[in-house]
Amino acid sequence: QGAISTLYSALFTLVSRRLKFTIRNALLEKILAQDVAYFDGTESGRLISRLTNDLDLMMSPIQSSLSSLLSNCLILIGGMVMCFFKSYRLSMLAFVTVGPISYLWENYAQWSKGLAREMLSYWAEGNSIASQALMHIRTVKAFGCEDSVLHKYTETNRQALYCGVKDAWGNGATSALTGYLDLGSGVLILYFGGLLVYSGSMTVGDLVTYQLFWNMMNNAYQSLQGLVTSFTRSAAGAEKVFSLWDSDPDIDPAKGDDLPEDHNQIQGHLRLENVSFYYQMRPDNIVLQNFELDIPAGKTLALVGRSGGGKSTIINLLLRFYDPREGRLLLDGKPYESLKVNQLRRLFGVVTQETELFAMTVEENIAYGLEKGVDYTHEDVVEAARRAYAHDFICEMKDGYDTRIGERGNRLSGGQRYVWNLTFCTYCSTLNTESHIIFHLLLVPVNGLLLHVCFSVVPR
């Protein structure tokens, strides 16, 4: 029996952990599939909370209590049958308290679900505060805002703690009330059972046996009631998880025609026809209206204008981070909507205003973005760095191309981080702080490592 119990417990734990692993991976895949517009209105800390706190709460009954579901159900049914078999009159009397007990636990479960929903919201807000502070830690320290961040984080956690304390008091009060009702059912059984024994309708042995079956059934019922309560509370986490699961991107990455595998067959003629656009979070601010732009293949274009004039928006549209509200974009005469978005984006190399680096090695950062399964050599990486004039300072690092550059490249200087972006492109003209004009269209790949179109837009 011990071996079977151990095997059962191990298998159930394995299944529950495998399920959690699968759901967590599927959730991240769903998050990554969302449009850029989705992230404009959703803080990263709240998304991390979906993957951690919300999912943990949703899975907690499966991991902790569900393994006893089958055994408790069998005990409950068996105990009920034996109780009615021994004395249906005592059973009818004893079951009078089951209704009030179930009512109390059901009301507590729904109340606890609401508290759990509030608690998850506070945890998500706390994660967002911590995430933003750590992401911009230099700014936090430069302005001496450590105490302010800690105060906000502490207050958010205090609200979550308050919800937990209320839930604990509610659980205690419900347990006490149901305990008194359960005690009352035991008193009824002994009192009226004693009368049945006194009248000769029941033997003392039958009464003792009935009491044992009743206790066995009652313990199983309480365990199942606790499981139901746990499932009801976990529904608060499930609501948040499945709200993310049910959100589909407006730009479906699976739709569209395949682009030629040989990118040399793509000329690179870009055209924007009568394009109007505003951001979802700012619908009253129309950035582009009836905008026309024609960029012939092989030509170089500079966009110059005031901040907020729509220069970066044009790049976002060309990368199809967003679709225009009106009008259309064309590549070699083909509408953007007819092309697979992931393949389209791989035609572009971008030097952005903000440097985006990952906590990986130098070589892994340079090769970042290659399609899965694409082979490259160390020499390809070195050639890319040479063309961006980054090879010399990389060689000066302690471990060269195997150096880990830290989260967001924080072990590099600001200038080094910017030059780093140039390694994703084959060429970028020298930056001039007076002119601030950078916007190049190139078609010169390096063994697939460097993308085919390079943009860099800096406001004048």
N, C-alpha and C positions, 0 to 999 in steps of 0.2 A: 504493500500500500504506500509506504514511504517513497519507494522508487517511482511508482506511477505518479504520485503527487508532485514529486520533484520534476519529472519529465513534463508533466502537464503545465506546471508553472513556468518552466524554462521555455517551452514552445510558445506559450501565450505571451510571455515577455518579448520573445523574438519577433512574433507577429506584430505586436503593438509598436515596437520600435521600428520595424521595417515600414509599417504604415505611416508612422510619423516622418520617417526619412523621405518616403515617396511624396507625401503631401507637402513637406517643406520645399523639396526641389521643384515640385509643380507650381507652388506659389511664387517662387523666385522667377521661374520661367514666365509666369503670367505677368509679373511686375515688369520684367525686361521687355515684354511684348507690347507694353502700353505706349501710347504716343507721348511725344515730348510735352504736349499740352497737358497731359495728365499730371506730369511732375511739376508743372508750373503751379498747380493748385494743391499739391500734396507734399507735405514735408517728409523728408527722408527718415527722420526719427520715428514718425508714425508708421511708415512702411516696415521699418525694422521691428517695431512692436507687433505688427501683424505676424511676422515670421517667428517671434519669440513668445511674448506674453500671451497673445490671443490664441496662438496655436497650442501652447502648453495647457491653457485652461480648457480648450476644446478637447484635447486628448487625455486630460487627467482622469476621467472616469474609466476610460479604456485601459489605461496603464495600471490603475490602482484597484478598481472594484469589479470590473467586468468579468474577471476570471472566476469570481464566485457566483455569477448570475445563474448559471445552469444548476449548480448544486443547491442554491437557496430556493430556486423555483421548484425543484424536485422535493425538497424538504417541506416547503410550504404546502404543496399539493398533497403529499403523503400524510403530513400531520393533520391537514383539514379532513381528509377522508377518514383517518383513524378516529379523530374527535367525533365526527358525526356517527361513525360506526359504534363507538362506545356509548354516546348519549347525545341524540340530536337535540333534546330539550336543553341540556346544558350549553350546547354549541350555539343554539339560537339566542340564548341569553347572553353568553359571553361575547358574541359578535356585535352586540349593541354598541360597544365602545369602539369598534373598528372604524365606523363612519366618522365620528368626531376626530379620531386620531389622524385619519387620512386627510380630513378637511384642514386640520391645523398644519400638517406637513406640506400640503399643496400650496396653502397661502404663504407659508414661509419660503417655499421654493421659488415662487414667483417674485416675492419681495427680494430674496437673495439674488435672483437673476438681474433685477434692476440695479442693485448695489454693485454686482460684478461688472455690469456694463459701465457704470460710472467709474469704477476702479480702473478698468482697462483704458478708459479715456484719459484719466489722470496719469497713468503709467506711460501712455503714448505721448502725452504732452511733456512729461519729464524726460523721456527719451529724446524728444525733439530739442528740448533746451540743452541737454548734455551734448547731443550730437553737434548742434550749431556752435556751442562753446568750444568743443574740442577741434572742430573743423577750422575755426577762426581763432585759435588759441593765442596767436601773436597779437591780434587786434584786442582781444580780451585783456591781455597783460599790458599792452601799450597804454590802454585807457584806464587801467586799474579797476577793471570791472569784475574781479573774481568774487568779491562779496555779493555783488548784485546777482550774478549768475547762481551762486550758491543759495542765496535767499529765494530766488524764483524756484529753483529745483527743490529746495526743502519744503516750501509751501505746497508745491504740487504733490510731493510725496506725502505730506501731512494730510492732505485731502484724501489721498488713496488709503492711508492708514485709518482715517476716520471712517471710511466706508467699511474697511475690514473689521474695525471695532464694533460698529453697528451690527454687522453680520454675525459676529461672535456672540453678542448679547441676544440677538434674535434667535440664534441657534440654541443658546442656553435656555431661553424662556420657552421655546417650543419643546425642547427635550424635557423640561420640567413638567409642563402641562400634559404632554403625552405620557410621561412617566406616571403621573398621578392617575390618568385614565387607565393605563395598563395595570396599575396596582388595583384599581377598582374592579377591573375584570377578574383579577385573581381572587379578590374578596368575594365577588359574586359566585365564582366557581366553587370556592370552599363552602360558602354559606348554603347555597341551594344544593350543592352536592351532598353536604352533610344532611340536609333534609331528606334527600333521596335515599341516603344510606339509612337514616332513621326509620323511613317508611318501608324499607326493605326493597325498594325499586332498584337499588344499586349496592354493590359490595364496596367495602373499603379498598380492596385491591383494584377494583375498576376505577374508583375515584382517583387513587394515586396514579394509575396508568394514564388516565385521562389528563391529569395535571401535567405529567411528563410530556405527553404528546402536545398539549397546549403550549407549554413553554418552548418546546422545540419549534413548533410552527410560528410562535410569536417572535422568537429570535430571528428566524428566517425572514419574517415579514418586516421586521425593523431594519434588517440589512438591505432588503430590497427597497424599502422606503428611503433609506439613505442614498442608495444608488440612483433612484429616481430624482432625488433632490440634487445630487451631484450632476446628473445629466441636464437638469433644468438650468443650473447655474452655468454649466459649460456652454449652454446654448448662446449665452452672451458673447463668448469668444467665437463661436461658430458663425454668428451673425456678421461679425466684422470680417472673418476669414472669407466667408462666401460672398460678402458684398464686393470684396476684391476679386474673387473668382468669377463673379458674374459680369464684371466690367470688361467690355471688349473694346479694343482700339478702333478708332475711326479709320486709320490707315492699316489695312490688313496686309501683313508681310507676305502672306501666301498667295495673294492675288497678283495678277499681271503676267506678262510674257517674259520669258528668259532673255537676257541680253547675250550677245555672242560671247563665247568663251575667249576668243581672240579679240582683245580690246582694240587692236589696231583697225578692226573693221568699224569701230565707232569714230565718227568724225569729230564730234564734240561741239556741234552747233546748238547753242542754247537760245531759247526765245521765250519771253514772257509776253502774253497777249492780254491786254485789257484787264490786268490783275488788280483786284481790290482785296484788302486784308486788314483785319484787326485781331488782336489777341483775345483769347477766350476770357481771360481774367480782366480785360479792359475793353469791353465792347463799345464804349462810347468814344474811344480814341482810335480813329481810323488812321492806320499807319500808311497804307498805300491805297490809292484810288485811281482806277482806270490807268494803271501804270503799264507802259510799254518799254520793252528792252530787247534788243537783238545783239547777240554776241556770236559773231561768226567763228568757225573753227580756226584755231591757231592765233587768234587775236588776243591782245592784252587790254584789259579795261581797268580804269581807276575810278572808284566811286568816292566823291568828295562832298562833304556836307556837314551841317551842324549835328550835334549829338541828338539822337532821337528822330533823325530824319528818315530812317528806314533802311540804312545800309546793311546792318546786320540782319534785318528782317529778310532782305533779298537773299542773303546767304542761307538763312533758315529755310526759305522756300525752295531754293535750288537743291538743298540737301533733303528736301521733302520731310523736314521735321514737322511742318504744317502744310495743309492744303489751302490754296487761296479761297476766300469766300466767294469771289467771282473771278471769271477769266480762267486761263489755263497756262501751264508751262509745257514746253516741248523740247525734246532732245532729238536732234536730227529729224525733226518733223513728226516724231511720235509723242503723243500726250504722255505726261508723267504717270497718269493713272493707269496706263496700259502696261507699265513696266514694273517688275518686282522691285520693291523699295530697297531691300538689302543689297541687291546686285547694283542698283543705281548708285547707292551711297558709296560703294566700293570704287566707283570711278573718280571719287573726289578725295583729295588730300587737303587738310585744313590746318592752317596756322591761325589759331584763334586769339582773341584778346586776352583770354585767361588760359594759363598753362595747365593742362591736365596730365598728371603723371601718376603712376601706380607704385605701390610698395613692392616692387619687383627689382630684378637686376637691370643693369643698363641695357644688355642685349635683349632681354624680354620686353622692355619698354619700346625699343626701336622696332621690334618685330610684332608689336601689339597690333591686332586688327587683321592679321592674315587669316584667311579662311582656314577652317579646320582641315587638317590633312595636307596643307601646303608646306612643302619642304623648303628650307633655306639653309644656307651655310653661314659660318662665322664671317667668311670673306664678304658675303652680301651685306651683312650688318656693318662691317667696317667701311665698305664702299659708301653706304648710305650716310654714315657719320662723316666721312671725308667730304662728301659733297655739301654737307651742311656746316663744314668747318668746326665740327664737334670732336673729331678724332683726337686732336692734341690734348684737350683738357680731360678727355676720357682716359687717355693713357696715363695722365698724371695722377689719377685716382689710385688708391691703395690696391684694389683688386681689378682695375681696368674695367673691362666689359662685364665682369662678374660682380661688380660693386652693387650693393643694394642701396637705392637712393632714398629710401624712407617714404612714408606716406605723403602723397601729393608732391614728392620730390623735395621734401623739406631739408635734405642734406645738400642741396645745390643752391647756388646763388640765384638771384632773380634773373640775371643775364644768362646764366647757364640753362636755367629752365626754359627761357624763351628760345635760345638756340636749339634746345632739345626738340622743340616742336618742328624745327626746320628739317630734322632728320627724317620726318615723314614725307618730305617733299624733295625734289631733286635740286631745286634752286629757289632762292627768294632774294630779291634785291636788297641792298644794304639799307637798313633803317635810317631815316633822317628825321630827327625830332622836329625839324622846322616844317617839312612838307607833310608828314604823316599820311602819305599816300601809298598803300600797299593793297594790291588786288591783282593776282596773276592767275592766268589760265594756262596750264602746262600739260603736255602729253608726253612725258619722258619717264617711263617707269624704270626701276632698277630691279630686275629679276623678280618682279611681283611684290617686292618689299615696299616700294614707294608708290603711292597712289597717283592717279592720272591727272587730277585737277587740284591745284593748290590755291586756296583763298586766304587772304589775311586782310581784314578791314579795320582800320584804326580811325576814330573820329578826328576831324580837323580841329 
